[in-house]
Amino acid sequence: MLGRLDFFLEKTTAELADETVHTETGLVEKIRHEPLGVVANISAWNYPYFVGSNVFVPALLAGNAVLYKPSNTPASWA
Protein backbone atom coordinates (compact mmCIF):
# COMPACT_ATOMS: atom_id res chain seq x y z
CA MET A 1 0.00 0.00 0.00
CA LEU A 2 2.96 2.34 0.48
CA GLY A 3 3.57 2.40 -3.27
CA ARG A 4 -0.05 3.39 -3.86
CA LEU A 5 0.22 6.19 -1.27
CA ASP A 6 3.38 7.48 -2.94
CA PHE A 7 1.59 7.46 -6.31
CA PHE A 8 -1.35 9.51 -5.00
CA LEU A 9 0.95 11.95 -3.18
CA GLU A 10 3.01 12.44 -6.33
CA LYS A 11 -0.01 13.14 -8.57
CA THR A 12 -2.26 15.20 -6.26
CA THR A 13 -0.87 18.70 -6.88
CA ALA A 14 -0.97 18.40 -10.67
CA GLU A 15 -4.42 16.78 -10.76
CA LEU A 16 -6.03 19.38 -8.48
CA ALA A 17 -4.43 22.43 -10.12
CA ASP A 18 -6.73 24.92 -11.86
CA GLU A 19 -7.00 24.20 -15.58
CA THR A 20 -7.45 27.00 -18.12
CA VAL A 21 -9.77 25.78 -20.88
CA HIS A 22 -10.33 29.00 -22.86
CA THR A 23 -8.78 32.44 -23.06
CA GLU A 24 -9.95 35.43 -25.03
CA THR A 25 -9.44 39.16 -24.70
CA GLY A 26 -10.76 40.01 -21.23
CA LEU A 27 -12.04 36.46 -20.63
CA VAL A 28 -10.44 33.44 -18.97
CA GLU A 29 -12.38 30.22 -18.38
CA LYS A 30 -10.98 27.78 -15.85
CA ILE A 31 -11.91 24.51 -14.23
CA ARG A 32 -11.33 24.63 -10.48
CA HIS A 33 -11.47 21.45 -8.40
CA GLU A 34 -13.14 21.87 -5.01
CA PRO A 35 -13.84 19.32 -2.26
CA LEU A 36 -17.22 17.55 -2.34
CA GLY A 37 -17.60 17.54 1.44
CA VAL A 38 -18.09 14.01 2.75
CA VAL A 39 -17.21 10.90 0.76
CA ALA A 40 -18.59 7.54 1.94
CA ASN A 41 -16.94 4.24 1.04
CA ILE A 42 -17.83 0.64 1.92
CA SER A 43 -15.05 -1.56 0.60
CA ALA A 44 -14.99 -5.16 -0.52
CA TRP A 45 -14.26 -8.01 1.88
CA ASN A 46 -11.05 -9.01 0.08
CA TYR A 47 -8.14 -6.73 1.02
CA PRO A 48 -10.52 -4.07 2.44
CA TYR A 49 -7.90 -1.45 3.30
CA PHE A 50 -5.93 -1.86 0.08
CA VAL A 51 -9.05 -1.68 -2.11
CA GLY A 52 -10.60 1.09 0.01
CA SER A 53 -7.45 3.18 -0.21
CA ASN A 54 -8.24 3.79 -3.89
CA VAL A 55 -11.21 5.85 -2.67
CA PHE A 56 -10.35 7.30 0.73
CA VAL A 57 -6.76 8.42 0.06
CA PRO A 58 -7.55 10.62 -2.98
CA ALA A 59 -10.68 11.91 -1.25
CA LEU A 60 -8.66 13.01 1.79
CA LEU A 61 -5.93 14.53 -0.37
CA ALA A 62 -8.58 16.54 -2.22
CA GLY A 63 -9.81 18.05 1.05
CA ASN A 64 -12.86 15.89 1.72
CA ALA A 65 -13.96 14.19 4.91
CA VAL A 66 -14.28 10.41 4.59
CA LEU A 67 -16.67 7.93 6.16
CA TYR A 68 -15.04 4.54 5.63
CA LYS A 69 -16.46 1.14 6.49
CA PRO A 70 -14.48 -1.99 5.67
CA SER A 71 -16.72 -4.92 4.88
CA ASN A 72 -17.17 -7.70 7.43
CA THR A 73 -15.39 -11.00 6.93
CA PRO A 74 -17.68 -13.47 5.14
CA ALA A 75 -19.71 -15.51 7.66
CA SER A 76 -18.38 -18.78 6.23
CA TRP A 77 -14.88 -17.85 7.52
CA ALA A 78 -15.98 -17.39 11.13
Z-matrix of the N, CA and C atoms (Angstrom, degrees):
N
C 1 1.440
C 2 1.531 1 111.04
N 3 1.309 2 117.71 1 -23.50
C 4 1.466 3 119.85 2 179.89
C 5 1.523 4 111.74 3 -62.30
N 6 1.322 5 117.18 4 -37.73
C 7 1.461 6 120.61 5 177.18
C 8 1.517 7 111.89 6 -62.85
N 9 1.326 8 116.24 7 -39.03
C 10 1.465 9 121.14 8 178.60
C 11 1.533 10 110.31 9 -66.66
N 12 1.338 11 117.10 10 -41.47
C 13 1.465 12 120.69 11 177.36
C 14 1.524 13 110.69 12 -61.95
N 15 1.327 14 116.82 13 -43.74
C 16 1.465 15 120.33 14 177.96
C 17 1.525 16 111.06 15 -60.12
N 18 1.342 17 116.81 16 -41.31
C 19 1.460 18 120.97 17 178.70
C 20 1.524 19 110.84 18 -59.58
N 21 1.330 20 117.00 19 -49.96
C 22 1.463 21 120.40 20 -178.90
C 23 1.528 22 111.13 21 -63.40
N 24 1.328 23 117.35 22 -41.90
C 25 1.464 24 120.37 23 178.94
C 26 1.523 25 111.61 24 -62.82
N 27 1.318 26 116.76 25 -37.40
C 28 1.459 27 121.26 26 -179.38
C 29 1.534 28 111.72 27 -68.65
N 30 1.314 29 117.75 28 -36.00
C 31 1.470 30 122.14 29 -173.43
C 32 1.529 31 114.89 30 -91.39
N 33 1.331 32 118.52 31 -17.86
C 34 1.459 33 121.90 32 -170.03
C 35 1.524 34 113.72 33 -57.93
N 36 1.308 35 119.08 34 -50.41
C 37 1.460 36 121.77 35 -175.77
C 38 1.524 37 111.41 36 -59.14
N 39 1.319 38 117.24 37 -46.26
C 40 1.465 39 120.42 38 -178.91
C 41 1.524 40 111.75 39 -67.67
N 42 1.323 41 117.48 40 -40.06
C 43 1.467 42 120.49 41 -177.65
C 44 1.528 43 112.86 42 -70.30
N 45 1.325 44 117.86 43 -30.98
C 46 1.460 45 121.18 44 -177.75
C 47 1.530 46 113.63 45 -94.35
N 48 1.316 47 117.56 46 -1.52
C 49 1.464 48 121.02 47 -179.68
C 50 1.530 49 110.01 48 -67.38
N 51 1.343 50 116.25 49 148.17
C 52 1.464 51 120.45 50 175.25
C 53 1.525 52 108.78 51 -59.70
N 54 1.335 53 115.56 52 143.52
C 55 1.457 54 121.16 53 -179.05
C 56 1.529 55 108.79 54 -121.17
N 57 1.324 56 116.50 55 120.81
C 58 1.465 57 120.61 56 176.67
C 59 1.521 58 108.24 57 -81.84
N 60 1.338 59 116.44 58 123.91
C 61 1.463 60 120.49 59 -177.37
C 62 1.527 61 112.39 60 -107.41
N 63 1.350 62 117.26 61 -18.61
C 64 1.464 63 119.44 62 -179.56
C 65 1.529 64 108.69 63 -159.80
N 66 1.319 65 114.68 64 134.75
C 67 1.473 66 119.13 65 172.76
C 68 1.519 67 108.81 66 -130.62
N 69 1.291 68 114.27 67 145.00
C 70 1.461 69 122.99 68 -179.70
C 71 1.523 70 105.93 69 -152.81
N 72 1.287 71 118.69 70 164.94
C 73 1.453 72 120.85 71 179.87
C 74 1.532 73 110.16 72 -54.57
N 75 1.318 74 116.35 73 116.27
C 76 1.462 75 121.82 74 179.09
C 77 1.523 76 114.84 75 75.94
N 78 1.329 77 118.52 76 6.93
C 79 1.465 78 120.75 77 -177.57
C 80 1.522 79 110.01 78 -138.18
N 81 1.317 80 116.43 79 129.89
C 82 1.460 81 122.15 80 174.10
C 83 1.526 82 107.62 81 -132.78
N 84 1.324 83 116.64 82 123.93
C 85 1.463 84 121.47 83 177.32
C 86 1.522 85 108.45 84 -107.77
N 87 1.338 86 114.64 85 128.94
C 88 1.460 87 120.08 86 -177.71
C 89 1.516 88 110.75 87 -130.60
N 90 1.301 89 115.27 88 155.16
C 91 1.461 90 121.91 89 169.19
C 92 1.523 91 106.14 90 -104.13
N 93 1.317 92 116.34 91 124.60
C 94 1.459 93 122.12 92 179.22
C 95 1.524 94 108.03 93 -117.38
N 96 1.313 95 116.31 94 128.04
C 97 1.465 96 121.86 95 179.92
C 98 1.529 97 108.99 96 -90.69
N 99 1.323 98 116.33 97 125.13
C 100 1.456 99 121.93 98 179.49
C 101 1.526 100 109.15 99 -125.29
N 102 1.334 101 117.29 100 151.57
C 103 1.470 102 120.26 101 179.53
C 104 1.531 103 111.53 102 -60.18
N 105 1.332 104 115.59 103 148.32
C 106 1.463 105 121.73 104 177.14
C 107 1.517 106 111.85 105 -79.19
N 108 1.313 107 116.70 106 -31.15
C 109 1.469 108 121.74 107 -176.11
C 110 1.508 109 109.66 108 124.64
N 111 1.326 110 116.30 109 -94.86
C 112 1.464 111 121.50 110 179.37
C 113 1.521 112 108.78 111 -117.61
N 114 1.323 113 115.98 112 130.90
C 115 1.458 114 122.37 113 176.81
C 116 1.521 115 107.50 114 -113.91
N 117 1.330 116 117.08 115 127.15
C 118 1.470 117 121.87 116 178.62
C 119 1.520 118 109.19 117 -104.56
N 120 1.324 119 116.41 118 140.69
C 121 1.461 120 121.45 119 179.74
C 122 1.524 121 110.00 120 -143.96
N 123 1.328 122 116.78 121 125.59
C 124 1.463 123 122.80 122 169.98
C 125 1.522 124 105.01 123 -113.29
N 126 1.314 125 116.90 124 116.27
C 127 1.456 126 119.47 125 -173.45
C 128 1.520 127 111.97 126 -93.52
N 129 1.298 128 114.53 127 167.51
C 130 1.465 129 122.91 128 -179.40
C 131 1.523 130 110.93 129 -68.60
N 132 1.320 131 116.36 130 161.50
C 133 1.463 132 121.26 131 -177.56
C 134 1.524 133 111.78 132 -73.59
N 135 1.331 134 118.10 133 -25.46
C 136 1.462 135 120.17 134 -178.83
C 137 1.534 136 109.93 135 -90.65
N 138 1.302 137 116.66 136 119.40
C 139 1.462 138 123.90 137 -177.72
C 140 1.534 139 111.05 138 55.41
N 141 1.329 140 119.00 139 56.08
C 142 1.464 141 121.22 140 -170.68
C 143 1.522 142 114.48 141 -58.47
N 144 1.313 143 119.45 142 -38.65
C 145 1.460 144 119.46 143 -178.14
C 146 1.513 145 111.10 144 -76.87
N 147 1.322 146 117.69 145 -37.62
C 148 1.463 147 120.75 146 178.71
C 149 1.526 148 110.11 147 -65.35
N 150 1.321 149 117.95 148 -48.29
C 151 1.461 150 122.09 149 179.93
C 152 1.531 151 110.04 150 -66.84
N 153 1.319 152 117.52 151 -44.12
C 154 1.462 153 121.46 152 179.73
C 155 1.512 154 113.47 153 -63.54
N 156 1.326 155 117.02 154 -29.35
C 157 1.463 156 120.23 155 -178.84
C 158 1.518 157 112.30 156 -62.25
N 159 1.334 158 117.47 157 -23.47
C 160 1.462 159 120.87 158 176.57
C 161 1.523 160 111.80 159 -66.22
N 162 1.327 161 117.07 160 -19.18
C 163 1.461 162 121.92 161 178.87
C 164 1.530 163 110.87 162 -104.26
N 165 1.345 164 117.20 163 -52.43
C 166 1.459 165 117.88 164 -170.36
C 167 1.521 166 114.27 165 -76.01
N 168 1.319 167 119.51 166 -28.82
C 169 1.466 168 119.82 167 179.31
C 170 1.534 169 111.15 168 -68.34
N 171 1.350 170 119.57 169 -52.45
C 172 1.468 171 117.88 170 177.62
C 173 1.528 172 112.75 171 -61.74
N 174 1.326 173 116.95 172 -35.84
C 175 1.469 174 119.72 173 179.37
C 176 1.525 175 110.63 174 -62.14
N 177 1.319 176 117.48 175 -44.55
C 178 1.463 177 120.77 176 178.18
C 179 1.526 178 111.49 177 -65.07
N 180 1.323 179 116.50 178 -42.82
C 181 1.463 180 120.40 179 -179.71
C 182 1.527 181 112.05 180 -64.63
N 183 1.331 182 116.88 181 -25.93
C 184 1.460 183 121.24 182 178.83
C 185 1.525 184 112.23 183 -86.48
N 186 1.335 185 117.60 184 0.94
C 187 1.454 186 120.89 185 175.21
C 188 1.507 187 115.33 186 96.09
N 189 1.318 188 117.92 187 12.43
C 190 1.460 189 121.63 188 179.89
C 191 1.520 190 111.53 189 -90.79
N 192 1.317 191 115.98 190 160.46
C 193 1.462 192 121.71 191 167.11
C 194 1.533 193 106.14 192 -89.74
N 195 1.320 194 117.02 193 151.04
C 196 1.463 195 120.41 194 -177.16
C 197 1.518 196 110.49 195 -127.55
N 198 1.320 197 115.09 196 133.94
C 199 1.456 198 122.80 197 170.80
C 200 1.518 199 105.24 198 -109.29
N 201 1.331 200 116.81 199 110.72
C 202 1.464 201 121.45 200 -172.90
C 203 1.519 202 110.40 201 -118.40
N 204 1.317 203 116.23 202 131.16
C 205 1.458 204 121.45 203 177.43
C 206 1.520 205 108.63 204 -131.47
N 207 1.335 206 117.56 205 108.57
C 208 1.458 207 118.78 206 173.70
C 209 1.521 208 108.81 207 -71.33
N 210 1.311 209 115.85 208 144.11
C 211 1.452 210 121.17 209 -178.93
C 212 1.532 211 110.22 210 -66.75
N 213 1.325 212 115.61 211 152.90
C 214 1.459 213 120.59 212 174.69
C 215 1.525 214 110.04 213 -70.31
N 216 1.332 215 115.25 214 155.84
C 217 1.455 216 120.03 215 174.08
C 218 1.525 217 107.69 216 -66.97
N 219 1.352 218 117.30 217 139.36
C 220 1.469 219 118.38 218 178.07
C 221 1.515 220 112.20 219 -53.05
N 222 1.330 221 116.78 220 140.62
C 223 1.471 222 122.66 221 -175.64
C 224 1.522 223 111.82 222 -58.86
N 225 1.313 224 118.28 223 -29.66
C 226 1.465 225 121.07 224 -178.32
C 227 1.529 226 111.88 225 -67.02
N 228 1.334 227 118.18 226 -17.17
C 229 1.467 228 121.77 227 -179.54
C 230 1.528 229 112.03 228 -88.12
N 231 1.316 230 117.48 229 -12.62
C 232 1.461 231 120.29 230 -173.63
C 233 1.509 232 111.96 231 -72.49
